Amino acid sequence: MGKVDPKKIARDVAARRRLASRATPGLPIDGDAVETRVPMPGIGKLMDDLLASMLVEKSPFFDQVCEKWMELFPDCVAKPGRWQDGRLFLYVRTSGQLFGMRTKLPTIKRALAALPTAPKRFSVNLEIH
């Protein structure tokens, strides 16, 4: 028998309490009462996550960029996001940050091109995430 998760037990106890507080004595209770349902991820979300993990391109360069990012650019608002088809995508949170980072991209690219695992040709792009 597997481990019992205390969080799941607490969740189930709370659901049964909710059901008991709303039930009318003497009336039957549905076998799948709304109060006891547990949210499940939809198949679309599972497929999106699976597809995204399958399309991730493994790259020693991107691994090194992620590892050394805070060392190379400690005050930068952009963070390494993904490596795809010879393009490094840096993620920022807002359009204002994206606009402010545009002029810093050549400097970032020069610093990253000096890394030992850097490819001969690559580009650096910004995305809002």
N, C-alpha and C positions, 0 to 999 in steps of 0.2 A: 504494500500500500504506500502511496506517495506521501509527501509532506503536507501538512495542513497549514495553509496560509492564514495567519491571524487577520490579515486585512480582508480576506474574502469572508471569513466567518463574521467579522464585524459588519461587513456590507450586507450579508444575508440576514443577520439578526435585525438590523435596522429596517430592511425591506419587509420582514415579517411583522415588525411593530407597525409600520405604515399600513400594511394590509389589515392588521387587527383593528387599528384605529378607524378605518373606513368601512369595515365589514358590518353588515346589518345582521344581528343575531337571528338565527332561524332560517336565513336564506343561504342557498349553496354558493360556494366560492368557485370561480372559474379556475380551471386547471392551469391556465397561463395568465394569471392576474397581472395587470399592467404594473402594479406596485412592486412585484417581485422580479420584473424583467431586468436583465443585465445588458447594458449597451455593448454592442459588438461592432467592430469596424466593418464597413461595407466592402463588398468584393472589389469595387472600383478603387478604393484606397489601398487595399492589399495588392492589387495588380499594379497600381502606380508605383508603390514602394518596391515591388519585385522588379519591375522593368527598370526603374532608376538604378537599382543595385546591379543589374546585369549590364547596364550601359556605362558604368563607371570604368574609366580607362586608368589602369594602373601605370604609374609613372614614378621612377626614382626622383626625377626633377621636382614633381609636385610634392612628393613626400618631403624632400629637402626644403622646399619653399615653406611648407607648413611648419616644419620643425624650427626653422631659423627666422620666421617672420617677425616675431617680437624682438628678436636680437637686431635684425636689420632695420626695422621700421617700428620702433616702440610707440611713437605717438600717432601712428597712422589710423584713421577711422575705418579704412578698408581692411578686409580680412580675406585670405585666400578662400575661394569658393569651390572651384572645380577646374580640372584640366581636360580639355576636349579638343581634339583635332588640331593640335599645335597652338591652341589659344588658352591662356591663363585668364580665368574670370575671377575678379576680385568683387566681393560683395560689400555693399554699403547699405545703410538703413533708409536713407531719405534721398530725395532728388537734389536737395541742397548739398548734401555730402558728395553726391555724384558730380555735381557741377564744380564743386571746389577741388575735387581730386583729378579732374581732367588734365590740368597743367602739370601734375606730378607724375603722370604715367611714364614719360620718357626717362625720368630719374629712376623710377622703380624698375623699369625694364633694364636699364644699364646695370643696376646693382644686382638684379637677378641673373643677368647674362654672365656675370663673373663667377657664379656658382659652378663647381666642377661638373655637376650633372646637367647643366643647362644645354638644351638643344641649340643648334646653330641658328635656326629661325623659329621664332615664336612671337606671338603678340600678347599684349596685356589689355584686357577689356574690363569694363565696370558694369555691374548689374545691381539693381535694387532688390534686396531680400529682407 
